[in-house]
Amino acid sequence: MIRQTDIIVIGAGLTGLNCAHYLAKKNRDFLVVDRLNHVGGVIGTVSEKGFVYETGPNTGVVSHPEVADLFNDLKDKITHETADEKAKKRYVLKNGKWEALPSGLIGGITTPLFSWKDKFRLLGEPFRAPGVNPEETLAEMVKRRMGKSFLNYAVDPFILGVYAGDPSQLVTKYALPKLYNLEQNYGSFIGGSIRKMREPKDPEASKATKKIFSVKGGLGNFMHALQQSVGDDKFLLGLQDIIVEKNADGYLLKGENGNGEVTEIQAKQIVSTVGAYSLRTLFPFLADEHLRHIENLHYTRVVEVVAGFSRWEGRALDAFGALIPYCEKRNILGIMFMSTLFEGRAPKEGALITIFIGGVRRQELCDLDDKGIRELVEKESKGLLGLNEFNPDLFKIMRHSHAIPQYRADSKDRFEAIEALQNQFPGLILAGNVRNGIGMADRIKQGKTIAESL
């Protein structure tokens, strides 16, 4: 028997859950399906040995008003928390020494991170003409406006922390649209930032506080709260070999449940939140001329390592974390000080850190076995964190084969292909991190936008 519904949402990750949350608020008829037997996708939290750690993304940023709106909706189910004030500080490694990443013009001039030549260039940044190439890479843009040392010791480590990527491959217009628009709309980074600060803020925009967020007990609680708000009856989890057919009544989804039985669902509209690499199998009716432009999206691999110490005896972890520029030639991308950011992540005298390895320019490190990863982390951590011995009470390795999509020059073709397919097949929406950004806030905003469009 074929089950009938108006809308199918494929994927119970953050985008799908948030879309479902707003569909439920409007009492729409829908179902959420996922091949996993739990919600949240890669987002999850584990409590073990007195530590609370994440298995995927560790934090989000309140960069869109929709994030604040969602937490307000869920206030009876979870406790939203923002990072400790120490998180405003970020360390950057230069010549083997940690330096605080400056914020503001004065800090940019006095810091040892940047060359004197580029510091003088910084004074002229507000007066430089905006770029004229919409496909300009982030590296090209930063060198043009601020100089190479700003690229190496400010932007590159930032990009490693967000995209695990390469600024010479990422296109600013797609990867960091707010930065691109700052130059295009205001003429410069510095001048534009000052002008934006002086502009009156409407109450809605003021909700985007730019603060780092999580929830009490970890982001897994966030996912479960969304599931609860939607209702368990709206989910079909653990559905394998999912495939969608186009027919006269809309879309027919087929999948196999845990008992080996075929489940069939007919819907007028269907929302996909899966990665680009899954679309061909999921939607065999999509034409290759468009689909190949979406499949060109490159996902970098990342190894995430969690280390917990019941008693911390290293350097003070008095920041968000530490970023390591590629030019420093180290074997890790950066370290997050999770027990500094949020309470309850480690024993009182202890510490919880998350270390990232791999990324676009060091993919070979992702091929190391667990022993190799442990040896690498021990060698890097002892020197960088001032540890005489590396004996964590908790040590977990998580490998992400499709960790972060890279918004490169092929993004324009991808976005156009998505639009063409959605126009060709009314009722089909291709969403997720194939478009509209990669951050948690981007996923929340996209989910709500899609629900409203439905």
C-alpha positions in Angstrom: 0.0 0.0 0.0 1.3 3.4 -1.0 1.3 6.0 1.7 0.1 9.5 0.7 1.4 12.8 1.9 1.8 16.4 0.5 5.5 16.8 1.2 8.5 14.5 1.6 11.7 15.9 3.2 14.7 13.6 2.5 17.3 14.0 5.2 16.9 14.4 9.0 19.9 16.6 9.4 19.7 20.2 10.6 18.2 21.5 7.3 15.6 18.8 7.1 14.7 19.0 10.8 14.3 22.8 10.7 12.2 22.7 7.6 10.0 20.0 9.3 9.8 22.2 12.4 8.2 25.0 10.5 6.0 22.7 8.3 4.7 21.3 11.6 4.0 24.8 12.9 1.7 25.3 9.9 0.1 21.9 10.3 1.2 20.8 6.9 1.0 17.1 5.8 4.6 15.8 5.4 7.1 13.1 6.3 10.8 13.1 6.9 12.8 10.1 5.7 16.4 9.2 6.4 18.6 6.2 5.8 20.1 6.6 9.3 18.1 5.3 12.3 18.5 8.6 14.2 18.1 12.3 13.5 20.8 15.0 13.3 22.9 13.5 10.5 26.5 14.1 11.4 25.5 16.2 14.4 25.6 14.3 17.6 26.8 14.4 21.2 28.3 11.7 23.5 28.8 11.8 27.3 31.7 9.6 28.4 34.0 9.5 31.4 32.9 12.9 32.6 33.3 14.5 29.2 30.7 15.8 26.8 31.9 15.9 23.2 30.5 16.4 19.7 30.8 13.8 16.9 30.4 16.4 14.1 30.1 20.2 14.1 31.1 21.6 17.5 29.5 25.1 17.5 27.4 27.4 15.4 27.3 31.2 15.0 24.1 33.3 15.4 24.8 35.0 12.0 21.1 35.0 10.9 18.0 36.1 12.8 16.4 32.7 12.0 18.8 31.1 14.5 17.5 33.3 17.4 13.9 32.6 16.2 14.5 28.8 16.3 16.0 28.9 19.8 13.0 31.0 21.0 10.6 28.3 19.5 12.5 25.6 21.4 13.1 27.4 24.7 10.9 25.0 26.6 12.9 22.0 25.3 16.5 23.1 25.4 18.7 25.7 27.0 20.6 27.8 24.5 24.1 28.8 25.5 26.6 31.2 24.1 30.4 30.8 24.4 32.4 32.2 27.3 33.8 35.7 26.7 37.3 34.2 26.4 36.1 32.8 23.1 36.5 36.3 21.6 40.2 35.6 21.6 41.7 33.4 18.9 45.3 32.4 18.7 47.3 32.1 15.5 50.6 30.3 15.2 53.6 32.2 13.8 57.1 30.9 13.9 56.1 28.4 16.5 54.6 31.0 18.8 51.0 31.7 19.6 49.8 35.3 18.8 46.3 36.6 19.5 44.5 37.4 16.3 43.8 41.2 16.4 40.4 42.8 16.1 40.2 46.4 14.9 42.5 48.8 13.2 44.9 49.4 16.1 45.3 45.7 16.8 46.1 45.1 13.1 48.8 47.7 13.2 50.5 46.6 16.4 50.4 42.8 16.0 53.5 40.8 15.0 51.4 38.7 12.7 51.5 41.1 9.8 54.5 42.7 8.0 55.1 46.4 8.3 54.6 46.8 4.6 51.1 45.4 4.8 50.3 47.4 8.0 51.0 50.5 6.0 48.9 49.1 3.2 46.1 48.6 5.7 45.9 52.4 6.2 45.1 52.7 2.5 42.5 49.9 2.4 39.4 52.1 2.7 40.5 54.1 -0.4 41.2 51.2 -2.8 38.7 50.6 -5.6 36.3 47.6 -5.4 37.2 44.6 -7.4 35.5 44.1 -10.8 35.9 40.3 -11.1 33.0 38.4 -9.6 35.0 35.1 -9.9 37.9 36.5 -7.9 39.3 34.0 -5.4 39.6 34.9 -1.7 43.4 34.9 -1.9 43.4 37.3 -4.8 41.0 39.6 -3.1 42.9 39.7 0.2 46.3 40.3 -1.4 44.8 43.0 -3.5 43.2 44.9 -0.6 45.4 44.1 2.4 48.6 42.2 1.4 50.1 38.7 1.6 50.8 38.6 5.4 47.1 39.3 6.1 46.3 36.4 3.8 48.8 34.1 5.4 48.1 34.9 9.1 44.5 36.1 9.2 42.4 34.9 6.3 44.1 31.5 5.6 43.8 30.3 9.2 40.2 31.5 9.3 39.4 29.6 6.2 41.1 26.5 7.6 38.9 26.8 10.6 35.7 27.2 8.6 36.2 25.4 5.3 39.4 23.4 5.9 40.0 24.9 2.5 42.4 26.8 0.3 41.8 30.6 -0.2 43.3 30.3 -3.6 40.5 28.0 -4.7 37.5 29.5 -2.8 35.6 32.2 -4.7 34.7 35.0 -2.3 31.3 35.7 -3.9 30.2 32.2 -3.2 32.2 31.2 -0.1 32.0 34.4 1.8 29.2 36.4 0.2 29.0 38.9 3.1 32.6 39.9 2.7 32.2 40.1 -1.1 29.1 42.4 -0.6 31.0 44.5 1.9 33.4 45.6 -0.8 30.9 45.8 -3.6 28.3 47.8 -1.6 30.6 50.0 0.5 33.9 50.1 -1.4 36.1 48.5 1.3 36.3 46.2 4.2 37.3 48.7 6.9 35.2 51.6 5.6 32.2 49.3 5.0 32.4 47.8 8.5 32.4 51.2 10.1 29.5 52.4 7.9 27.5 49.3 8.7 28.1 49.7 12.4 26.7 53.3 12.2 23.6 52.3 10.2 20.4 51.9 12.3 19.6 48.3 12.9 16.1 47.0 12.6 14.9 44.7 15.5 15.0 41.6 13.2 18.5 42.1 12.0 19.7 42.8 15.6 18.8 39.2 16.5 21.9 38.1 14.5 24.4 38.7 17.4 27.3 36.9 15.7 27.8 35.0 19.0 29.0 31.4 19.1 26.3 29.0 20.2 25.6 25.5 21.4 23.0 24.1 23.8 23.3 22.7 27.3 24.4 19.1 27.1 25.6 19.4 23.5 24.2 19.8 20.0 22.7 16.4 20.0 20.1 17.7 22.4 19.3 20.4 19.8 18.5 17.8 17.2 16.4 15.8 19.6 14.5 18.9 20.6 13.7 19.5 16.9 12.5 15.9 16.5 10.3 16.4 19.5 8.8 19.6 18.2 8.0 17.9 14.9 6.6 14.7 16.4 7.9 11.1 16.1 5.1 10.1 13.8 6.5 12.4 11.1 9.7 10.4 10.7 10.6 7.3 8.8 14.2 6.5 9.9 16.5 3.7 8.8 15.0 3.6 5.3 17.6 2.0 3.0 18.2 2.1 -0.8 15.9 5.2 -1.2 15.0 6.1 -4.7 12.6 8.6 -6.1 10.5 8.3 -9.3 8.7 11.1 -11.1 5.1 10.3 -12.0 1.9 12.1 -13.0 0.9 12.7 -9.4 4.2 14.1 -8.3 7.0 12.0 -6.8 7.0 8.4 -5.6 9.7 7.5 -3.0 10.6 3.9 -2.4 12.9 2.5 0.3 13.4 -0.7 2.3 12.8 -0.7 6.0 14.6 -2.7 8.7 12.4 -5.7 8.1 13.3 -5.9 4.4 9.9 -4.6 3.4 9.5 -2.0 0.7 8.0 1.3 1.8 6.4 3.6 -0.9 5.3 7.2 -0.3 3.6 9.4 -2.9 3.9 13.2 -2.5 3.2 16.3 -4.6 6.4 18.0 -3.4 9.8 16.7 -2.3 12.7 18.4 -0.6 16.2 16.9 -0.8 18.8 17.9 1.7 21.4 15.3 0.8 24.9 15.8 -0.4 25.7 16.3 -4.1 27.3 12.9 -4.3 24.0 11.2 -3.5 21.7 12.9 -6.0 22.3 10.7 -9.0 21.3 7.5 -7.2 18.4 9.2 -5.4 16.9 10.9 -8.4 17.7 8.8 -11.5 15.4 10.9 -13.7 17.6 14.0 -13.4 19.4 14.8 -16.6 23.1 14.5 -16.7 23.6 17.8 -18.4 22.5 19.5 -15.2 23.4 16.9 -12.6 27.1 16.8 -13.5 27.5 20.5 -12.6 26.1 19.7 -9.1 28.3 16.6 -8.7 31.4 18.7 -9.4 31.1 20.1 -5.9 34.2 19.0 -4.0 33.9 17.8 -0.4 37.1 17.8 1.6 38.0 15.0 4.1 38.7 15.9 7.7 39.7 13.8 10.7 38.3 15.2 14.0 40.1 14.1 17.2 38.7 14.7 20.7 41.0 14.5 23.6 39.8 14.8 27.2 42.0 15.4 30.3 40.7 14.9 33.8 43.5 17.2 35.0 44.9 19.8 32.6 48.6 20.5 33.0 49.4 22.4 29.8 49.3 26.0 28.8 46.2 28.1 29.6 43.3 27.5 27.3 42.1 31.0 27.5 40.5 31.4 24.0 38.2 29.9 21.4 41.1 27.9 20.2 44.2 28.0 18.1 44.5 28.3 14.3 47.5 27.2 12.3 48.3 28.8 9.0 49.2 26.5 6.2 52.6 28.3 5.7 53.6 27.2 9.2 53.9 23.6 7.8 52.3 21.8 10.7 50.2 18.6 10.5 47.0 19.9 12.1 44.6 22.5 11.0 43.7 23.9 14.4 42.5 23.2 17.9 39.2 24.1 19.6 39.2 24.6 23.4 35.7 23.2 24.0 35.9 23.1 27.8 36.7 26.8 27.7 33.8 27.7 25.4 31.0 25.9 27.4 30.6 24.7 30.9 30.2 21.0 31.7 32.3 19.7 28.8 35.1 18.4 31.1 35.8 17.8 34.8 36.4 21.0 36.8 40.2 20.7 36.8 40.3 19.1 33.3 40.0 20.1 29.7 38.4 19.0 26.5 40.0 19.9 23.1 39.1 19.1 19.6 41.8 18.8 17.0 41.3 18.9 13.2 43.5 17.2 10.6 43.5 17.0 6.8 41.5 19.5 4.8 42.0 20.4 1.1 45.8 20.8 1.1 46.6 17.8 3.5 44.3 15.1 2.3 47.0 12.5 2.7 46.9 12.8 6.5 43.3 11.5 6.4 44.7 8.1 5.2 46.7 7.6 8.4 45.5 4.7 10.5 44.3 5.3 14.1 47.9 4.7 15.4 49.3 7.2 13.0 46.7 9.8 13.9 47.4 9.3 17.6 51.2 9.7 17.1 50.6 12.8 15.0 48.3 14.4 17.6 50.7 13.6 20.4 53.7 15.1 18.7 51.8 18.3 17.7 49.9 18.7 21.0 52.9 18.4 23.3 54.8 21.3 21.7 51.8 23.5 20.9 49.9 23.1 24.2 52.9 22.9 26.6 52.3 19.3 27.7 55.2 17.3 29.1 53.2 14.1 28.5 50.3 13.3 26.3 48.1 11.0 28.3 44.4 11.9 27.7 41.7 10.1 29.7 39.5 10.3 26.6 40.7 9.9 23.0 38.3 9.6 20.1 38.9 9.7 16.3 36.1 10.6 13.9 36.6 10.5 10.2 34.5 12.6 7.9 34.8 11.6 4.2 32.5 14.4 3.0 33.2 16.9 5.7 32.9 20.4 4.1 31.9 21.4 0.6 34.2 23.9 -1.2 32.5 26.8 -2.9 34.8 27.3 -5.8 34.6 28.8 -9.3 32.2 26.0 -10.4 29.6 27.2 -7.9 27.9 29.4 -10.4 27.3 26.5 -12.7 26.0 24.4 -9.8 23.5 27.1 -8.7 22.2 27.5 -12.2 21.9 23.7 -12.6 19.9 23.5 -9.4 17.6 26.2 -10.6 17.2 24.6 -14.0 16.2 21.2 -12.5 13.8 22.8 -10.1 12.1 24.7 -13.0 12.0 21.5 -15.0 10.4 19.5 -12.2 7.9 21.6 -10.3 7.6 20.5 -6.6 11.3 19.4 -6.4 13.6 21.4 -4.2 17.3 20.6 -4.1 18.7 22.0 -0.8 21.3 21.2 1.8 24.9 22.4 1.7 25.0 22.2 -2.1 23.9 25.9 -1.9 23.2 28.8 0.5 26.3 28.2 2.6 27.9 25.6 4.9 27.4 26.8 8.5 24.8 25.7 11.0 23.1 29.1 10.8 23.0 28.8 7.0 21.2 25.4 7.3 18.7 26.8 9.8 17.9 29.8 7.6 17.6 27.6 4.5 15.3 25.1 6.3 12.9 27.9 7.4 13.0 29.6 3.9 12.1 26.3 2.2 9.3 25.6 4.6 7.8 29.1 4.0 8.0 28.6 0.3 6.0 25.3 0.6 
